[in-house]
Amino acid sequence: MKGIIHADKEGFDGLTYRDIEMGTPGAQEVRVKLKTAGLNHRDLFVLKRHKPTDPPLVIGSDGAGVIDEVGSGVTGIKVGDEVIINPGLGWKHNSDAPPEGFEIVGLPDHGTFAESIVLPAENVVPKPSFLNWEEAGVLSLAGITAYRALFTRAKIKPGMKVLIPGIGSGVATFLLQFAKAEGATVYVTSRSKEKREAALKLGADKAIDSNEEWDAAINEEKMDVVIECVGAATFTKSLKQLRKGGTIVTFGASAGDEVTINLRDFFYGQLNMLGSTMGSAEEYEEMLQFIEKHQIKPVLDEVYPLERFEQAFKRLEKAEQLGKIGFTI
C-alpha cells in the first residue's frame, strides 16, 4: 500500500509518499481501508520526535474509512462497517490525566496517512451519518481536545464569557462551535482580518485583532474562561482577561513553551490554571453525541490528495488555514 512515510532524515526532509507493507490485524484488532484523513499540528511535532534511526513510520492521527478485515475475538464490528478512528490509545475512562502507557495513533505505531491502518477494535466507532467522509476524517483529534478542554476541564455553562486567542486552528474552530452551541458568549482573536471575519460568521460574538490592546477591545469586560492554545506569544495577555476566580485552560504551545506570570496578581485574583490534552474514550463518545445533537460539522479549510502532502504541510506550518486540512485517499 502507499502512504506518507517518515524515515532516514530529520524533519520534513524525511517525508516521502511511497509503498509500505500492509498490516494484518491480530487478536482484538481491525484493519480500516481509509477514505480520508486529517492533518494536525501534532504531525509537525512528530517529524521532530521521530528520529532517522527509528524504523520507518506512517504518520497521521485522524482518519475515517471502511472495515476491510477483522481479527480474532472482535465482536460488534464487521467487514464493510463505516467507521472513524479515536486516536487516543489506552485511555478508556474519564480521569484527571491519561493513564500510564497512553499513546496517540501515528507515533510510536503507524498512523492514518496511508491506504489502510491496523489498530485496536476499541478505537473505531461508527461514522456519524450526518458527516461526509471529508468531515469525518478530520474530526477526532481536534474535536476531543476541544471537548475535554471546554467541558471536563473548564466546565463551561450557558451564559459564560469565553475567550479563544488565535482563532484559525482546527481545535480553535471546534472550541468556538462547541462553546456557542452550549450558549456561551465567545470572543476570539487573530492577526488575520479574513480569519476574524470567518469567526464572526461561525458565531463569534466579537473578533479582536491580536495586535490591538485587548482590554480596550473587549471594553474592560472580563472572561469566565480563556482557552489557551497559542503559548508564550499570548499567554500573559490571556491571563489578564480573566475575571477574579476565572479559569484558564492551556493545551498548546505552538508559539513557545515558557511563560512568566505575576504570582501576586495570580493568587490575589484567585485564578485557576488547568492543563489539558486529548481525552478519554468516554469523553470521545460524549463529544460525538454533542456534535450529533447540535449538528456541528468540522470547518474544512482545504482537502488534498494524499500524494500532495507537501502543499498541505506547508499550509499548516504557515498557519494559513481556517479549520481543518484534510486528505483524500
N, C-alpha and C positions, 0 to 999 in steps of 0.2 A: 504494500500500500504506500501511498505518498503522504508526506506530512512535512511540517516545518520542524527541522531538526537543529538543535544547538549542540555543537561539537567542535573540538580541536582548537578553537580560538576564543579569546575573551570577547564579551560584549556582543554587539550587533554583528561584528565580523564573523562570528561563529555560526550564524544562521544560514541555513540552506533549505531549499524545497526539493526533497528527493525521496527515494524509496527507503522504506524500513520494514522489517518483518512484522506481519500482522500477528497480534497476540491471540491466544486461545483461552477462554475462561476456565478457571478451576472451580473448586467447590465454593458455593455461595457467591459466585461471580457471574457477570453477564458481559456480553460484548454488544456495544452500541455502534451501528453504522451511522456515522454523524452526517447530518444535513447542514448544520450551521454551527458557528462558534462565535464567542465574543472576546474582544481584546480588552485587557485591563492593565492598569499601571503595574500590577504585580508582575506581569510578563516582562516589563522593562527591568524590574529588580531581579528577576530570575536570571537574566542574562549576566548579571554580576555575581550572583550566588553560585551558579553552575559553572564549574571550573573546566578548563581544557583537558585536565587529566581525568575528569569524570566520564563515565560511559555516555554515548550519545543520548540525547533526551528530546522527546517530543514535548514542546511546551504548550501552554494554554490551560485554562481552568474552567471556562464556560463552554457549554455545548448542549445541543439537542439533536435527537435522531430517533432511529428505529432499532429495537432489539433484533439482532440477527443470529445470536447464539446464546444459549443458557447453560450454565454449569450445573453440576450435580448439587442437589439439596436446595435448589432455588424454588420457591413456591410463590404463586400470585403474580408471576411475570412470565410472559410467553413471547415467542418469536413473533414479530410484527407489531408489538406494542410501541406506541409513540411516547417518548419519554424526554424529560430534561434531567440534567445532572446537577445534584447537590455537590459542590466542590469541596465541602468540608469532610475530611476523613477521620472517623473515630471520635466524633463529638455528638453523642446521641441525645442527651438530655440537657435541658437548660441548667446552667451552673454559673457561678461567679466568674469563672475563667475556663478556657479549654482544658481538658484533661491532658495528662502526660501522654505523649505519642500522637497528639493531634497533628495532622498534616493537611495540605491542600493539594488537590489534583494539579498536576503539572510540575511538581518537584516535591519529593525526590523521584516519584514514578512518572511514567508517561502521561501526557495531557491530551487536550482536545483538538489541537491543530493538526488533525490527520483524518484519514478516511474512516477510522474506527478507533475505539478505545475499550479496553477491558478494565472493569472496576467492580467493587463490591455491589451486590444486588441492592443493598440497603441505600445506596447512593443514587438510585434512579427513581424518579416519581413520574406519574402520568403528566404529559404535557397539557397545560391549561388550554382548553378548547378555544377560548376567545383570543389566544395569541397565535400569530402566524409563525412560521419557522424562524424567520429572522429575529423576531421579538423574543421568542422562547430561547434562542441560542445565546442571547446577551443578558438574560435576566439575572442569573443566580448569584454570582459573587457580589455584584454591586447591590442587588436587592436585599440579600440577607445582611450585608454590612450596614446598610441604611436602616433596616428594620430594627436590628438589635440596638444600634446607637440611639435611635429615637424612642423606642417603646420599652425595651428592657432596661437600658441604662438611664436615659433622660426622663423616662416615664411621662412623656408629653400628654397633655389633656386638651380638650377643646377650649379655645379662648386664650391659650398661652401665646406669648410672643417668642418667635424662634428666629435666630439669625443664622444664615448659612453663607459664610465667606467663600469666595472663589467658585461661584456657580459655573458649571460647564462640564465637570466630570460626570461619569455615569452614576456614581454614588450620590453626588450633589443633586443631580436632577431627580433621582428617586427620593431623596430627603425632602425636596420641595413638594413633589407629588404626594408623598405619604403624609407630610405634615398638614398640607391643605385638606386632604381627604379626612383627616382627623379633626379638622375645624380650628387649626391654629392660624394665627396671623404670622406671615412669613416675610422676612426681609432677606435679601441676597446682596452680594457684592461681586463685582467683576471689573476688570480694566477694559473689557471689550463692550462697546456700545451694542453690538449685534447680540451678544450673549445676554446683556441686560434686557434688551427688548424681547428676546425669546423667552426669558424667565417670566416677564410680565404676562406674556401670552399663555404661559403654563400655569398662571395663577398667583405668582408672587405679588404681595401687596405693595412692596417697594423694592426697587433695584438701584443700588448705590454704586457710583464709580469708586473703585478701590482706592483711587488717588485722592478722593475727597477727604475732608475731615469728617469722620464717621459720626461723631457726636452731633454735629450740626445737621448732617444729612438725615439722621434719624430723629431730629427735633428733640434731643435730650430724653427720648423715651429709653427705657432700659428693658433688656431682654430677660425673659424667664430662662431661656435655654439658648446656648450657642453650640452648634455642631461644627467642630474644627477639623478640617482635613488638609489644610494647606501647610501648616507648620510655622517655622520661625518668622516667615515674612508677615504673618497676620496675627499670630497668637496673642501678643501683648495687646494689640488693638481690640481683638475679640474679647479678651478678659475684661476690658474696661466697659464693655457694653452691657455687662450683666447687672441686673438689679441686686440688691442685698439679698443673700440667700439663694441666688441664682446658680445654675449648673452649666458647666462647660464640659462637653464630651469630645474627646480627641481620638481619632483613629488613623490619621495620616500625617506624613511629614515630608511631602514632596519638595517643600521649599526650605528644608533644614530641620535637623533633629533637636538642636539645643536651643532653649529659650531662657530668658531671665525675667523673673517676675518680682514684684514688690510684695514681700511676705506680709508686711504690716497691712497694706491695702487688702490683701487676700483674707487674712483672718479677721480683720475688723469688718469686712464685708460679708463674713460668714459664707464664703463661696464654696462651691463643690466642684472638684475636678475629677472626671472619670475617664478611664481608658476603655476602649472597645475595639474589638476586631472580629470579623466574620460573625458566626452564630451557630447554635446547635441545630440538630435535625428537627427538634421540636419547634424552634423559632422559624426554621425554614418552612415548615408546614403552616405555621401561623401567618407567615409572610404571603404564602400562596393563597391562603383563604382571604387575606386582607385585599390583595390585588384583584381577586375574583369578585369580592363583594363590591369594590369600588370601580371595577373595570379599568384598572390602571395598566397602561401599556408602557414599556420602555420607550424613552425618547431615542430614536435611531438617528445617528449622525450620517455615517457612510457605511456601505456594505461592499466589501471587496471579494473577488475570488481568492481562494487561499494562496494561489501562486503569486498574487500581487501583494504579498505581506509587507514588502519594503515600504510601499506607499502608506499602508495602514500604520505601521510602527512610527514612521516619520511624522504623520499627522498627530498621533498621540503624544509623541515626545515634544512636539512644539506647542502642545495644549491648544490646538486649533479646533478641537471637536466641541460640540454641544451634545451631551448624551453619550450613547454607546456606539462604538465602532464594531462592526460585525464582519464575519467571513461566511461565504457560501462554500460548500464542499461538494 
